[in-house]
Amino acid sequence: MKIQILTPEEIIFDGEVSSITVPGLLGEFQMLENHASIVSTLESGTIKLENVSSSSNYNKLMNDGKYKTFTIKSGLLEFNNNKGIILCD
């Protein structure tokens, strides 16, 4: 599935992953391919991307063994038709 992580300053990530875990208002939740459409606010925490495609364009992501991670202060997520966009601080 295609994921984009954007800040007001730059594109942090734009590429393919097999799953994404995000810090939601009521706790951390994960999305896999064909997840139902969702719009959610995000809390301070860590975004975890699993199985990042080698052709993906990414920078500023940390390598946490199994995951590529990025820490946010807050954000907004929209996921629809296997495409997710995260706007964050």
C-alpha atoms as an extended CHARMM CRD file, in Angstrom:
* protein
*
        89  EXT
         1         1  MET       CA              0.0000000000        0.0000000000        0.0000000000  PROA      1               0.0000000000
         2         2  LYS       CA              1.1190000000        3.5600000000       -0.6650000000  PROA      2               0.0000000000
         3         3  ILE       CA              1.9060000000        5.8420000000        2.2780000000  PROA      3               0.0000000000
         4         4  GLN       CA              2.9040000000        9.5100000000        2.3360000000  PROA      4               0.0000000000
         5         5  ILE       CA              4.0800000000       11.2880000000        5.4920000000  PROA      5               0.0000000000
         6         6  LEU       CA              4.1420000000       15.0730000000        5.1200000000  PROA      6               0.0000000000
         7         7  THR       CA              5.1420000000       17.9690000000        7.3670000000  PROA      7               0.0000000000
         8         8  PRO       CA              4.7070000000       21.6630000000        6.5510000000  PROA      8               0.0000000000
         9         9  GLU       CA              8.3980000000       21.7480000000        5.6020000000  PROA      9               0.0000000000
        10        10  GLU       CA              8.9260000000       18.5530000000        3.6150000000  PROA      10              0.0000000000
        11        11  ILE       CA              7.9190000000       15.1040000000        2.4550000000  PROA      11              0.0000000000
        12        12  ILE       CA              9.2460000000       12.6660000000        5.0660000000  PROA      12              0.0000000000
        13        13  PHE       CA              8.1870000000        9.4780000000        3.2920000000  PROA      13              0.0000000000
        14        14  ASP       CA              6.5360000000        8.5490000000        0.0040000000  PROA      14              0.0000000000
        15        15  GLY       CA              6.5000000000        4.8650000000       -0.8110000000  PROA      15              0.0000000000
        16        16  GLU       CA              5.1400000000        1.3460000000       -0.4720000000  PROA      16              0.0000000000
        17        17  VAL       CA              4.8030000000       -0.5730000000        2.8190000000  PROA      17              0.0000000000
        18        18  SER       CA              3.0440000000       -3.7480000000        3.9710000000  PROA      18              0.0000000000
        19        19  SER       CA              1.7000000000       -2.2240000000        7.2190000000  PROA      19              0.0000000000
        20        20  ILE       CA              1.6830000000        1.0090000000        9.1820000000  PROA      20              0.0000000000
        21        21  THR       CA              1.1620000000        1.5420000000       12.9130000000  PROA      21              0.0000000000
        22        22  VAL       CA              0.1780000000        5.0020000000       14.1670000000  PROA      22              0.0000000000
        23        23  PRO       CA             -0.4720000000        6.6590000000       17.5650000000  PROA      23              0.0000000000
        24        24  GLY       CA             -4.2480000000        7.3040000000       17.6230000000  PROA      24              0.0000000000
        25        25  LEU       CA             -6.2300000000        9.2680000000       20.1800000000  PROA      25              0.0000000000
        26        26  LEU       CA             -7.3410000000        6.0710000000       21.9700000000  PROA      26              0.0000000000
        27        27  GLY       CA             -4.0740000000        4.2120000000       21.4810000000  PROA      27              0.0000000000
        28        28  GLU       CA             -1.8380000000        2.7600000000       18.8200000000  PROA      28              0.0000000000
        29        29  PHE       CA             -3.5010000000        1.0720000000       15.8230000000  PROA      29              0.0000000000
        30        30  GLN       CA             -2.2850000000       -0.7250000000       12.7160000000  PROA      30              0.0000000000
        31        31  MET       CA             -3.4760000000       -0.7160000000        9.1080000000  PROA      31              0.0000000000
        32        32  LEU       CA             -2.8160000000       -3.4660000000        6.5860000000  PROA      32              0.0000000000
        33        33  GLU       CA             -3.6280000000       -3.6680000000        2.8940000000  PROA      33              0.0000000000
        34        34  ASN       CA             -7.3780000000       -3.3310000000        2.1470000000  PROA      34              0.0000000000
        35        35  HSD       CA             -8.0580000000       -1.6580000000        5.5030000000  PROA      35              0.0000000000
        36        36  ALA       CA            -11.4120000000        0.1320000000        5.7050000000  PROA      36              0.0000000000
        37        37  SER       CA            -11.3920000000        3.8370000000        4.9010000000  PROA      37              0.0000000000
        38        38  ILE       CA            -10.5620000000        5.9660000000        7.9260000000  PROA      38              0.0000000000
        39        39  VAL       CA             -9.8540000000        9.5540000000        8.9390000000  PROA      39              0.0000000000
        40        40  SER       CA             -8.2350000000        9.9730000000       12.3640000000  PROA      40              0.0000000000
        41        41  THR       CA             -6.3620000000       12.4780000000       14.4780000000  PROA      41              0.0000000000
        42        42  LEU       CA             -2.9640000000       11.3160000000       15.7000000000  PROA      42              0.0000000000
        43        43  GLU       CA             -1.3580000000       11.9330000000       19.0690000000  PROA      43              0.0000000000
        44        44  SER       CA              2.2710000000       12.3570000000       20.0100000000  PROA      44              0.0000000000
        45        45  GLY       CA              4.1420000000        9.1190000000       19.3620000000  PROA      45              0.0000000000
        46        46  THR       CA              5.8440000000        6.9810000000       16.7540000000  PROA      46              0.0000000000
        47        47  ILE       CA              4.7420000000        5.9890000000       13.2610000000  PROA      47              0.0000000000
        48        48  LYS       CA              6.0310000000        2.5040000000       12.3610000000  PROA      48              0.0000000000
        49        49  LEU       CA              6.3540000000        1.3600000000        8.7410000000  PROA      49              0.0000000000
        50        50  GLU       CA              6.8850000000       -2.3410000000        8.0480000000  PROA      50              0.0000000000
        51        51  ASN       CA              8.4600000000       -3.8760000000        4.9190000000  PROA      51              0.0000000000
        52        52  VAL       CA              9.3640000000       -0.5820000000        3.2720000000  PROA      52              0.0000000000
        53        53  SER       CA              9.8540000000       -1.0910000000       -0.4620000000  PROA      53              0.0000000000
        54        54  SER       CA             13.4740000000       -0.7200000000       -1.5300000000  PROA      54              0.0000000000
        55        55  SER       CA             12.3030000000        1.6340000000       -4.2940000000  PROA      55              0.0000000000
        56        56  SER       CA             10.6010000000        3.9380000000       -1.7760000000  PROA      56              0.0000000000
        57        57  ASN       CA             11.8150000000        7.4960000000       -1.3550000000  PROA      57              0.0000000000
        58        58  TYR       CA             12.4380000000        8.1670000000        2.3230000000  PROA      58              0.0000000000
        59        59  ASN       CA             14.5820000000       10.2910000000        4.5520000000  PROA      59              0.0000000000
        60        60  LYS       CA             14.5480000000       11.1760000000        8.2380000000  PROA      60              0.0000000000
        61        61  LEU       CA             13.2260000000        7.7090000000        9.1220000000  PROA      61              0.0000000000
        62        62  MET       CA             14.9590000000        5.7950000000       11.8820000000  PROA      62              0.0000000000
        63        63  ASN       CA             15.7000000000        2.0800000000       11.5290000000  PROA      63              0.0000000000
        64        64  ASP       CA             14.2280000000        0.1630000000       14.4710000000  PROA      64              0.0000000000
        65        65  GLY       CA             15.0790000000       -3.3940000000       13.4520000000  PROA      65              0.0000000000
        66        66  LYS       CA             11.8740000000       -4.6130000000       11.8300000000  PROA      66              0.0000000000
        67        67  TYR       CA             10.4200000000       -1.1230000000       11.3260000000  PROA      67              0.0000000000
        68        68  LYS       CA             11.2770000000        2.2570000000        9.8620000000  PROA      68              0.0000000000
        69        69  THR       CA             10.0280000000        4.8090000000       12.3920000000  PROA      69              0.0000000000
        70        70  PHE       CA              9.2780000000        8.5150000000       12.6230000000  PROA      70              0.0000000000
        71        71  THR       CA              8.2770000000       10.4290000000       15.7800000000  PROA      71              0.0000000000
        72        72  ILE       CA              5.4570000000       12.9830000000       15.5950000000  PROA      72              0.0000000000
        73        73  LYS       CA              3.9260000000       15.5450000000       17.9700000000  PROA      73              0.0000000000
        74        74  SER       CA              0.4440000000       15.3780000000       16.4220000000  PROA      74              0.0000000000
        75        75  GLY       CA             -1.1760000000       14.7810000000       13.0740000000  PROA      75              0.0000000000
        76        76  LEU       CA             -4.0500000000       13.7700000000       10.8540000000  PROA      76              0.0000000000
        77        77  LEU       CA             -4.4050000000       10.5180000000        8.9040000000  PROA      77              0.0000000000
        78        78  GLU       CA             -6.5700000000        9.7300000000        5.8880000000  PROA      78              0.0000000000
        79        79  PHE       CA             -6.5670000000        6.1860000000        4.5100000000  PROA      79              0.0000000000
        80        80  ASN       CA             -8.6410000000        5.1180000000        1.5050000000  PROA      80              0.0000000000
        81        81  ASN       CA             -8.2170000000        2.5620000000       -1.3150000000  PROA      81              0.0000000000
        82        82  ASN       CA             -4.7980000000        1.3440000000       -0.0630000000  PROA      82              0.0000000000
        83        83  LYS       CA             -3.4030000000        4.8720000000        0.0330000000  PROA      83              0.0000000000
        84        84  GLY       CA             -2.6240000000        6.7060000000        3.2610000000  PROA      84              0.0000000000
        85        85  ILE       CA             -1.6690000000       10.3210000000        3.7790000000  PROA      85              0.0000000000
        86        86  ILE       CA             -0.3870000000       11.5880000000        7.1200000000  PROA      86              0.0000000000
        87        87  LEU       CA             -0.0520000000       15.3160000000        7.7940000000  PROA      87              0.0000000000
        88        88  CYS       CA              2.0090000000       15.8350000000       10.9280000000  PROA      88              0.0000000000
        89        89  ASP       CA              4.2290000000       18.0440000000       13.0860000000  PROA      89              0.0000000000
